[in-house]
Amino acid sequence: MTSHIETLVQQLDGKANESYDARAELIWIGADAIPTVINGLPSLGGFGQLTAIEVFEEVGDPRCGPALIGLLDSDNPTVREWAAMALASLEIDGATEPLRRACRACLERATPPDWSEPVGIRWALTELGARTPVVPPLIAHLHPTAADDAPGWPSALFAEIINDLADHAQVILYSQFWHVDAGRTYGISDTGLDRELNWAAPWEHLVEESRTWSLLEASEAPTGDNIFVAPTWIDRTDLYPER
């Protein structure tokens, strides 16, 4: 059985159909497959490691924790991102400090904070209770008024939300619009504005620059009773964390 599992692990790096079938069988085998998947990780390329992470998440065996922490040092940014998010979704003990190191590593590499890797790492820290986003009073008050299945706030209030965030020294990275209809949620394409912040600028400048871009986006954004907006924002401490 072990040799069969080893073969499946190597197939995770294969062509799409082969990898998908191997992934499905490893998930079906469950916890008995996890030690072999862990041992095979170093021999896998980026695609295989990403698929292995999916196996870890589906099986939900905490023994994969140290392996996921090790993947935070991968040369592949997507592997690092997925490993971070898996650590949070699996609630792995001892993951907080490695995730903080991974967050600092993003800053040292000058990875823009709106790229997917730092976004994923911040999400993971938040899920594990190691990061508390700043939620200004207006936004905190408005959130319960949104529909239960809506991922955000009514888009008609977008400009107010933008100003509330900026007035509390938050930098808006981007915003996603959603259409909620008959219990289903659909993503809406953004306004197409090519915003680019100068991350070397002082924080106060970033706040006002993001306010300007976001208000321009709000002026072109879709509105309606079933349209919601979910902005993603960061605090100064996300860019300049305390050590």
C-alpha positions, -999 to 999 in steps of 0.1 A, spaced: 0 0 0 28 24 9 44 20 -26 10 27 -42 7 59 -21 42 69 -31 32 65 -67 2 86 -62 22 114 -45 46 115 -75 15 117 -98 5 149 -81 31 166 -103 18 150 -135 -6 162 -161 -38 178 -150 -60 146 -153 -34 124 -137 -28 149 -109 -65 153 -103 -71 115 -101 -41 111 -77 -54 139 -55 -89 123 -54 -75 89 -44 -52 103 -17 -81 122 -2 -101 90 -3 -73 71 14 -73 98 41 -51 100 71 -31 69 62 -17 87 32 -6 118 50 29 107 62 38 96 27 25 128 12 46 147 37 77 127 29 72 132 -8 69 170 -7 106 179 -13 106 158 -45 75 177 -59 75 208 -81 53 238 -74 22 223 -90 26 190 -71 31 209 -38 0 230 -44 -20 198 -50 -5 182 -19 -17 212 1 -52 206 -12 -49 170 0 -38 182 34 -68 206 37 -93 180 25 -81 153 48 -77 177 78 -49 158 95 -29 182 118 3 161 113 8 181 81 14 213 102 52 212 103 53 204 65 31 234 58 52 256 80 83 244 60 65 254 27 64 290 40 101 291 29 94 279 -6 108 297 -36 73 297 -51 51 326 -39 19 307 -46 31 277 -26 39 301 3 5 317 0 -15 284 -1 6 270 28 -2 300 49 -39 298 42 -40 260 49 -23 266 83 -52 289 92 -80 267 78 -66 237 96 -60 257 128 -25 244 132 -9 249 166 23 269 165 16 285 131 13 321 143 50 330 146 60 313 113 32 332 96 45 365 112 80 357 98 65 350 64 47 383 65 80 401 74 97 382 46 71 397 21 80 431 34 117 425 31 112 413 -5 92 445 -11 62 424 -23 34 449 -28 8 444 0 -20 440 -25 -4 410 -42 -20 376 -34 7 362 -11 7 390 15 -31 391 13 -33 354 20 -8 356 49 -27 385 65 -59 365 61 -43 335 78 -31 356 107 -65 372 111 -82 338 111 -59 325 138 -66 356 160 -31 370 155 -42 400 135 -71 423 142 -82 445 113 -91 481 122 -129 485 117 -140 521 119 -173 529 136 -194 536 105 -184 503 89 -190 484 121 -224 499 123 -233 493 87 -222 457 84 -252 442 101 -276 460 77 -263 440 47 -281 409 36 -271 378 54 -255 362 23 -239 394 11 -201 395 13 -197 432 21 -217 464 24 -243 480 1 -225 496 -28 -246 528 -25 -226 535 7 -192 529 -10 -181 565 -9 -190 568 28 -171 536 36 -140 549 17 -140 581 36 -145 563 69 -115 541 63 -93 569 51 -104 591 80 -91 563 103 -58 561 85 -65 529 66 -53 522 31 -77 505 7 -60 480 -15 -88 470 -38 -126 464 -38 -147 435 -51 -183 440 -61 -209 413 -57 -245 408 -70 -268 388 -47 -298 373 -64 -322 346 -53 -297 334 -26 -268 332 -50 -237 355 -51 -220 365 -83 -188 384 -87 -190 416 -108 -161 428 -129 -143 458 -114 -144 493 -130 -111 487 -148 -91 514 -131 -54 506 -131 -46 518 -96 -10 516 -85 2 530 -52 37 542 -45 46 519 -15 77 539 -8 56 570 0 48 581 36 18 563 51 -3 595 52 3 599 14 -8 563 8 -40 569 28 -49 599 7 -38 583 -26 -59 552 -19 -89 575 -10 -86 593 -43 -84 561 -64 -113 545 -44 -136 575 -47 -129 575 -85 -138 538 -85 -170 546 -65 -181 572 -90 -181 544 -117 -192 515 -96 -224 496 -101 -252 503 -76 -285 487 -67 -303 470 -39 -286 437 -46 -251 451 -52 -225 449 -25 -189 459 -22 -161 443 -2 -131 465 1 -98 451 13 -77 474 35 -46 475 57 -34 494 87 0 511 91 10 481 113 6 458 83 33 477 65 55 485 95 49 457 120 64 457 154 91 431 159 
